[in-house]
Amino acid sequence: MNPDSSVAKLAGFRDYFSRHPSFRHREGLFHQSGIAYEAFEREYTALRTSEGRLLPDAIVKDLPHVPRQHPLRKEWLVRKRSAEALARYMKKTSPARVLEIGCGNGWLINFLAGQVEADYCGVDVNEIELKQAVRLFSTQDRITFVYGDITSSAFDECKTDVIVCASVIQYFPDLPSLLDRLKGMLCANGEIHIIDSPLYREGDAAAAKARSVDHFWKTGQPDMASYYHHHTWKSLKNDHYDVLHHPNSLSGRIKKWLGYSPFPWVVVRLEE
């Protein structure tokens, strides 16, 4: 069902989902009806648990800062630098609306909301961590969390200035189709930011897939291999984009040595 025309004219995310017939608001979270991701949620949650990435509230509320002794501290130092770089960029561009795909426990949206004044929305199909996001961060009026399928028609009229894809594109099987869908949600001069996700050279993707399959077997979640995808730079061939950080460039290698992300930062824009 398409939303009625009044939905598209509303400025805020919360208004959009409040008035859209496909969403119901329960306990601080907007739930989209008619979607089923139980199998993925089950496998993904089990993997996150085995990897030690399902974090307690006391840690999540302070992310990207973690205690010095935390086993994932080095990883979070990298994520912190990526988040800070994105916030600096957004301070210059001043977007009115920012939507994150695969927001998880909401830490990045919360961090950005503390740095840049905007209307924020986080979308995911991971209900466990979304409920944590609501519990910790939805007290801010400018943050809305949604359990929903971003590829569905329910998001057709949801418009935004910035879409953030942080460590998430690997969970979508077809990157060009995803980007086409997201570009349709952008306002004029809007941007899609891909950060903290790998993009492989054509000759490297097969070996990376083999490593992932091995990792999933070792963690006891072999079925996750069917949900984890290895996209290449070729996937962007039809897009207008800039690379703000390339880990294989000279400056990127220096930044990696200094503790910056081993993954690229790509900004996809509408065709000029």
N, C-alpha and C positions, 0 to 999 in steps of 0.2 A: 504494500500500500504506500502510495506517495503521500508525504505530509501535505496538509492544506497550505495554500499560498501564504497564509499569515506567518507560518513558521519561519520561512526563509527571510522575512523582513525583520525579524527580531535580532537584536545586536548580540546578546549574550548566549554562551553555551547552555547555561542553566535554563534559560527561557526556551531554547530550542528543544532540549530533551524533555522539559516539563510539558510542552504542548504537543510533542510528536506522539501519535497514537501507538507507536511500536515500543515505547519505553514506559516503565513504571518505576516510581521512586520508592525504595524500601530501605530503611535504616541508613540513610545518607548516600545510597548508591543507586544510580539509574541502571535498571536491568532491561535489556532488549529481549522481547519475547520471540520465541520461535527459533532460537539458535541452540545448537548442541555441540559443545566442545569437551564433553566429559572425558573422552579417551585421551585427548591431548592434555587436558588439565591434570589428569591422573598421572600420566607418564612424566610430564614436566615437573609437577610438584615433587614426585619421588626422586627425580634427578636432582632438583635443587636441594632437597633434603640430604641426599647422599654426598653432595658436593659442599655442604655446609653453607649454602647461600640463602636458606630461609632463616632470616635473622629476627631476633626478639625486638619488641617495641623499643626497649631502652637503647638499642644500637641504631635501629632504623631512624629514629627521630633526630639523630645527630648526623646522619649521612650527608655528604660523603666523608665526614670525619669518623674514624674508627679508633678504638684503643690501640696503643702502640704494640701490644702483645697479640692482637687479633691475627689469626692465621691468613686472612685475606687482605692484610694491610697494604701490601705492595699493589695489589689489584685496585684497591680503593684510592690509593694515591694517584694512579693513572686516571681513574674515573673522575676524581676531583679536578685534575688539571683540564680534562675535557669539558667538564661542566663550567669551570671558570672561564675557559676560552669562549664557550658558547654564550655565556652571560655577558662577557665584554662585547661580543659582536652584537648581541641584541640591544645592549645599551646604546649602541650607535644607530641601529636601524629602528628602534622604538616600535615594535609590532603591537597592535591592539589586542590580538587574539593569538594564542599559542596552543597547539594541540599536540600531545605526545601519543604515539602509537606504541603499545606494549609498555605501559607506564609501570607495571608491577606494583611495588609497594609505595610508589609515588614520591620517592626521595628526590628525583631530579626536578619534577614540577615544583615541589616545595622549595628546593634550592633556588630555582630560577625566579619563582614568585617573590622570594626575599631580595632579589637583586634587580628585577625589572618589573615595573608596573604594567600589568596586562591582565586579560581575562584568560584563564588557563583551563584546559580540559585534558584528562588522562583517560585513555581507552585501553582495555585489555580483556582477555578471556580467562584470566587467572584470578578466580574469585577469592581465593584465600588471601592473596597479597593485596587485592583491591580492597578487601574489608579492612586490612591493616592500614592501607592508605587513608581510607575514610576515617578510621579510628584516630589516626595521628595528625592528619593534615586538612581534613575537610572543614575545620573550624574557620578557615579563611573563606570569605565570601567569593573570592576571585578564583577558587579552585573547584572544579566539578569532576567527579569520577564516574566512569561509565563502563558497565559490563556489556560489551557489544562487539559486533563483527563489522570492522571498518570497511570491508569490501561489499557490504550489503546495501540495498537501496535506501535503507533507513538513514544513511548518512549523505544521501545525494545533495541535499540542500544545506548541509552543515559547512559553512565557509570559515576560513581562517587565514591569517597572514603567514603563519609559520607552522610547519609540521616537523616535529622532531622524531626521528627514528634512531633511538639509541640502543645499540646491541639487540636489534630485533629483526632486521631484514632476513636473517638466516632461517626464520621460522615461517617465511612465505615462500611457496614453491616457485613462483614466477615473478621475478623482480620487475621486469618491464611492465607487466600488467598491474602490479601494485603501484608503481610510479605513475602510470596513466590514471589510475583511480585517484591517487592522492593529488595529482595536478588538477583534477577536476574539482577539488575541494578548496583550491587556493583562490584568494582574492587577487585583484590586480597587483602585480609586483610581489606576489607571495613566493615563499621559498620552502624547500624540503631539505632538512639537514640530516644527513646520514653520518652517525658517529659511532665509534667503538664497535664496529662490525667489520669482518674481513671482506675484502674484494680480492679475488685471486686472478693471477695471470692464467691464460687458457691452459698452459702446460702444467700448472700446479694444482688445479682443482681436484683431480683424481686422487693424488696423494693425500690432500687435505681431507677428502671424504673418507679415505681408508683410516686415517688417524682418528677421525670422529667416531667411526664405527667401533674401532678398538676401545676408545674411551668409554663409549656407552656400554659395551660388554663388561668392562672392568668395574663400572659403577653399578652394574646389575640392572641397567635399563636399556637393553638392546633395541627395543621397539622405538626408542627416541630417534633412531637413525632415519626413520621414515618421515619425521617431522623437521629434520634439520637439513638445510640446503646450502650449497656452496656456490655462491654467485661469483661471476667473473666481471672484469671491467667491460667486457663486450656487452654485458647487459645494459650498459648505459649509452650504447652507440646511437640511439635515437633521441637522446635527451640533451638539453642545453644545461651544462653544469660547469662548476668550477671546483677545483681541488684546493682546499685551504690548508690541508696538511697531508702530505704523501710520505709515508714512512720509509719509502725506498729512495727518495730524493736525498741529496746531500744534507739539506737543512733538516729533513725528516729523520735521517739517521742520527744526526746530532741531537735532535729533540728526544728521540727514543733513548739515547744514551743518558739524557738528563731526566728520564722518567716519564716522558710523554707517551701518548698512545701508540701502540704498534699497528694500529688500524687507521685508515684514512678518514679525513673529514671532507665530505663531498656535499656541495650545495647545488641542488637541482632547482632550476627556475623554469617558468613558462617561456615558451619561444618568444623572442622579441620580434 
